[in-house]
């Protein structure tokens, strides 16, 4: 699969680097490598990485997005490129959109 990164994702990634959150950066690298090795989103969602980092498709209005748990309050937000609706076999390019650090924070 192909991977693209938005400018918002790049800014969020830079914040993780500046905070020296090496564990989270390592998780992102593992997810990237698995994306590159997978032929489609279906293959990616069948990999062990999905279960290890709790990668899931959102529900309701956000069902075109996927999230990966980096730690207790940080999520990597991904979105397949292309027109919605789609099925997992047709997804061959994914976009890293953002790293949300406010999950479950007040």
Residue, then its C-alpha position, 0 to 999 in steps of 0.5 A: x500500500x501507499x502512504x501519504x502524510x498530511x501537513x497536520x500529521x507532520x506537525x503532530x509528529x514533530x511535537x512527539x519528537x520534541x517531547x522525546x516520546x520514543x515509544x510512540x514514535x516506534x509504534x508509528x514506525x511499526x504501523x508504517x512498515x506494516x502498511x508498506x508490507x500490506x497489499x490492501x487495507x484488508x491485509x493490514x486489518x488481518x495483521x497482528x499489528x491491528x490487535x497489538x495497537x487496537x486499530x479500529x474503524x470509527x463508527x457513525x459519522x466518522x466511519x471513514x476514519x481509522x485510529x490506532x492507539x499509541x498510548x493511553x491518551x494518544x491516537x494516530x488518525x488514518x483515512x483511506x484515500x479515494x471516494x467513500x464508500x469503499x470496502x477494505x479490499x479496494x483500499x490501497x492508499x492510506x493517509x496519516x491525518x493527525x496524532x490526537x493527544x487529547x483523547x480522554x483528557x479534560 
